[in-house]
Amino acid sequence: MGNKLYVGGLPYSVTEGKLQEIFSAHGTVESANVISDKFTGQSRGFGFVEMSSSNEAKKAIESLNGTQLDGRTLTVNEAKPMARRDNGGGGGRDGGRNRW
């Protein structure tokens, strides 16, 4: 098991400091990130927490998954590696491919 956790169902008002505070009760938090919309800056309702060991990460999952925070149910599990995006860039109606 890895040390990086996915945290879903976050209230939109939760800050990175609050996220760190919640998880620090279950071990040492290496980092806590709340994901924000790149255009509005508003929280997207999820984030990532990195614990210092896999045992602490497991303990945090067992303790926090399914609990309530400000009326929302948290989903806490091991973060999966980010999927590779192969959209090729480009733009226009034809997806950036010229059809001459």
C-alpha positions in Angstrom: 0.0 0.0 0.0 1.2 3.5 -0.8 1.3 6.6 1.3 -0.8 8.8 -0.9 -4.5 9.0 -0.3 -7.4 10.3 -2.4 -10.0 12.2 -0.3 -13.4 12.7 -2.0 -16.6 14.3 -0.8 -14.9 17.3 0.8 -17.0 20.3 1.6 -16.1 23.1 -0.7 -15.0 25.3 2.2 -12.2 22.9 3.4 -8.7 24.4 3.1 -5.4 22.5 2.8 -4.7 23.4 6.5 -8.0 21.9 7.6 -7.3 18.8 5.5 -3.9 18.4 7.1 -5.4 18.9 10.6 -8.0 16.2 10.1 -5.4 13.6 8.9 -2.7 14.5 11.4 -4.8 12.9 14.1 -3.9 9.6 12.4 -0.2 10.1 11.7 2.4 12.5 10.2 1.1 14.3 7.1 3.7 15.0 4.5 1.4 17.0 2.3 -2.2 17.9 1.9 -3.7 19.3 -1.3 -7.2 20.4 -2.1 -7.9 20.4 -5.9 -9.3 23.6 -7.3 -10.9 24.6 -10.5 -8.3 26.2 -12.7 -10.7 28.9 -13.9 -12.7 29.8 -10.8 -10.3 28.8 -8.1 -13.1 27.1 -6.2 -12.5 23.7 -4.6 -13.6 20.7 -6.7 -14.6 18.7 -3.6 -11.6 16.4 -3.5 -7.9 16.3 -2.6 -4.9 14.3 -1.8 -3.0 13.6 1.4 0.4 12.0 1.7 1.1 10.3 4.9 4.7 9.5 6.1 4.1 5.7 6.1 1.8 3.1 4.6 0.7 2.0 8.1 -0.4 5.6 8.9 -2.2 5.8 5.5 -4.0 2.5 6.2 -5.0 3.8 9.7 -6.3 7.1 8.2 -8.4 5.2 5.6 -9.9 2.9 8.3 -10.7 5.8 10.6 -12.0 8.4 8.1 -13.6 6.6 5.1 -17.3 7.0 5.4 -17.3 9.7 8.1 -19.1 12.9 7.9 -17.6 16.4 7.6 -19.9 19.4 7.5 -22.7 17.2 6.2 -20.8 15.5 3.5 -19.6 11.9 3.5 -15.8 11.5 3.0 -14.4 8.9 0.7 -10.8 8.0 1.6 -8.8 5.4 -0.2 -5.4 4.8 -1.7 -4.7 7.2 -4.6 -4.3 5.6 -8.0 -1.6 6.7 -10.3 -2.7 9.5 -12.6 -3.8 8.1 -16.0 -1.8 9.2 -19.0 -3.7 11.6 -21.2 -3.0 11.1 -24.8 -5.2 13.7 -26.4 -2.5 14.8 -28.9 -3.2 18.5 -28.5 -4.3 20.4 -31.5 -7.7 22.1 -31.9 -10.2 23.1 -34.4 -13.2 21.2 -35.7 -11.1 18.3 -36.9 -9.1 17.8 -33.7 -6.0 19.5 -35.1 -5.6 17.2 -38.1 -5.4 18.8 -41.5 -7.5 17.2 -44.1 -6.2 18.7 -47.3 
